[in-house]
């Protein structure tokens, strides 16, 4: 049975990081100003959500709790469908489909949310579900540039190859690690356990 293809944390990442994503386009489609569709409220909400997620990942939970309390989730209807009649998959706000096993039967759980809810209620509803299911763990802060990113594996620590290369190959980092290895080797010699090692670079002898 196919797994649910899009996690709640992936939807959040798409809104914040990718203006060309289906999630952000759908957010723009449901935002309006004075009854007229407008992308500006979507952009403001995207920026706000980015700050909330950054606070969450840095362990600052007060602002996150405030938003979740300000926009509690609206009731949703749930239906069960046979795996032979898979419902149309909506991967964003109004409905989600999840493949499950009930007894010996494979089925789909389709959750449909009210399309009358405001964009804020829908977006923070996604955040609430990401926290409930635990897939919020797939959002992270890059260890090198400290930017928000979505990681396919929980072991991921960097937003891309450039940051990974910089972290592991930075000149200062290499020199520091080399000096640490040198200190360890010197202190392992007999009678050198408490020797003071000068960290200043050696001067080249005059030619």
N, C-alpha and C positions, 0 to 999 in steps of 0.2 A: 504494500500500500504506500502511495506517495506521501511523504511528510508535508506538513504545512510549509509552503515555499517561502513565505515572507513573515518574519517575526515582527513583534511590536517595536522592538528596538531598531530594526532595519527601517521601518516606516519613519521613526523619529530621526534617524540618521539621514534618510533621504530628504526630509523636510529641511533640516538644518544645513546639510552639506551639498545638496544637488538640486538646483533650481529647475533642472530639466527632468527630474524624476516624476513618475506618475503621482506619487504622494503629494509633492508640492503643487503640481498642476491641479490636482483635485482640490487641494486646500484653496488655491486661488479661485477656483470655480465656485466655491461656496461662500466666499468673502464678498461683502458689498459695503458701499458707503451710500447712505440715503436711498437705499433700495436699488442701487445700480452696481452691477458687478465691478469689483476693483481689486487690483493686485496689491495695492498699498496696505490694506489691513493684513493680508497674508504675509507680507514682508515684515511688518511690525511684529506679528505673532511668531514668525520664524526667528527673528532676532531675540525676542523674549524667551522663546523655548531654548535657544542656544545658551543663554545665560543661566537658565534654570538647570539645564543638564550639566553645565560646567560646575555649578555650585554642588550639584548632587555628587559628581565624581570627585570633587575635592573634599567631600565630607561635610559640606555646609547644608544641613538638612532643613533649616527653618524656612527658607524661601520656597523649597519644594513642597513642604507640608502646607504652607500658606496657599499655594496654587491648587493643590489637590483638594483642599477644603473649600476654596473659592469656587471651584468648578467640579462638584461631585458628578459622578456618572449618572446618566439617565437610564431608566429601565430599558431592557432590550428583550426581544423575543427570540426563542431558540427552537429550532426544528431539527429532526433527525431524518436523514435520507439514506437509502440503501446505496452501497458502493456501486451498484449497477446503474443508478440514476444520479450521478454526481451533479450537484447544483453548480451553477455558474460561479466561479471564484471571483470575489471582489477583494482585492488585497489592501484596501485602504481603510476608510473610516466607517462607512455605513453598514457594511457586512463583512464577516470573515467566515471562512470555511476551514474546518479542521478534521483530518482523517483520524478515526479512532477504531478500536476493536471493542465490541460489546458481546461478551460471551464468545461464541464461535463465529460471530458475524462481523464483517467489516462495514463500517458506516461512516457517514459524514455528519458533523454537527455544524449547522449553519446558524450564525448569530446575526440578527438584523437589528440595527439601532435606528432610533428616530432620526429622520432627516430634517426635523424641525429644531434640533439642538444647534446651538451656536458653534462656530469654528473652535472657540476656546474650549467648550465642553468636549468636543470631539477629540481635539489634540491632547488635552490633559487626561482624557479617558484612555487614550493609547498609552500615555505614560503610566497611568495607574495599572493597566493590564501588564505592561512590561515589568513593573515592580512585583506584581502578584505572581507572575509566571517565573520570574527570575531571569528572563532573557535580557534584562537590563545590563547584565554582566558583559554582554557583547559590545557595549559602548565603552570606550576607554579614552584616556588622555595619553598622547604620545610621550614616551619617556625622553625624547630628544627635543621636540619643538612645543610640547604641551598643548597641541591642538586636539580637538575632539575627533575621534574616528570610529568607524565600525569595524570590528575584527571578526573574521570568520572562525577563528579559533580563540579560545580563552587564553591561550599561551601568547597571543600577539601582544607586543609591547610598543611597536612603532607603526606610524601611519603609512609608511612607504619605504621603499628600498633606499632612498636617499638618506632618510633619518637613521635607518638601521646601519648603513655604511658609515655615516658620520659618527655614530655612537661607538662603534667597534673599531674604528680606524683613525680617530682623531689623534693628531700628533702628540698633544699634551697628554692624552690618556695613555697612549702607547709608552711615552717616556716615563710616566708615573708608575705604570705596571712593571716596566723594565727595572726601575730603581727598587721597587718593592721586592722583586725577585732577587736582585743583587744583594740587598740588605739581608734577606733570609738566608742566602747562600753564605755570606760572610759570617753571620752570627752562628751558623751551624758548625763553623770550624772550631777546633779545640782552643779554649782561652779567649774566644771572641764574642762570648754571649752578651756582654755589656758594652761592647765597643761603640763609640759614637761615630756615626757615618755622616760625613759632610755632604749635604745635598747640592752644594754649589757645583756648577759644571767645571770640569777641569780645563785649565788654560793650556793652550798648545805651547810647547817649548819653542823658544826663539830659533829661527832658522839660521 
